[in-house]
Amino acid sequence: MLQLGTGWAVCGVCAVKFSPKSSHILSAEYDPSTRAVIVTFRNNSRYLYSNVPPEAWENWQRYRSAGEYFQGIIRRYPHTKLT
């Protein structure tokens, strides 16, 4: 379960946070139980990406350019603007 205003409302260990070196992305959080990613951009907008497989999340953290991987892979998943 996710509380959109305050972060993840799961057992405290289910969500994983990632702060990429990116000029546009501030942080990303992943919940493997729901395969959901919340991306917070530096302009304070937030988007929820659905059905993101664990492999895509893990590869994003290792990819040479977080922004490039986001544009080419993560952004293609169904998404909704949160704020």
C-alpha positions in Angstrom: 0.0 0.0 0.0 1.2 3.5 -0.8 0.5 6.8 0.9 1.1 9.3 -1.8 1.6 12.3 0.5 4.3 10.9 2.8 6.0 8.1 0.9 5.5 4.3 1.1 3.2 2.9 3.7 4.6 -0.7 3.6 6.4 -2.7 6.1 9.3 -0.3 6.2 11.6 -2.5 4.2 9.6 -3.2 1.0 10.3 0.1 -0.8 13.7 1.0 -2.1 14.9 4.5 -2.7 17.4 5.6 -5.3 18.9 9.1 -5.8 20.5 9.1 -9.2 23.1 11.6 -10.4 20.8 13.5 -12.7 20.1 17.1 -13.6 16.3 16.4 -13.8 15.6 13.5 -11.4 15.8 14.1 -7.7 14.9 10.6 -6.5 13.0 7.4 -7.3 11.3 4.8 -5.0 10.4 1.3 -6.0 8.0 -1.1 -4.3 8.7 -4.6 -5.7 5.4 -6.0 -4.2 3.4 -3.7 -6.5 6.1 -3.1 -9.2 5.4 0.7 -8.8 8.0 3.4 -9.1 7.5 7.0 -7.9 9.9 9.4 -9.6 10.4 12.9 -8.0 11.9 15.4 -10.4 13.9 18.5 -9.4 11.0 20.7 -10.3 9.0 18.9 -7.6 6.7 17.1 -9.9 6.1 13.4 -9.1 5.0 10.6 -11.3 3.9 7.0 -10.5 5.1 4.4 -13.1 3.2 1.1 -13.0 4.2 -2.5 -13.8 7.9 -1.9 -13.7 9.7 -5.2 -13.4 12.5 -5.6 -10.8 15.1 -6.1 -13.6 14.3 -2.7 -15.0 14.6 -1.1 -11.6 17.9 -2.8 -10.9 19.4 -2.0 -14.3 18.4 1.6 -13.9 20.6 1.9 -10.8 23.6 0.4 -12.6 23.2 2.2 -15.9 25.9 4.8 -16.9 23.3 7.6 -17.3 20.2 7.6 -15.1 18.5 10.2 -17.3 19.1 8.2 -20.5 17.8 5.0 -19.0 14.8 6.8 -17.6 14.0 8.3 -21.0 14.6 5.0 -22.9 13.1 2.5 -20.5 11.2 3.7 -17.4 9.3 6.4 -19.1 7.6 3.9 -21.4 5.7 2.2 -18.6 2.1 3.4 -17.8 2.3 6.5 -15.6 0.3 9.1 -13.8 1.2 12.5 -12.5 0.9 12.7 -8.8 1.7 16.4 -8.0 
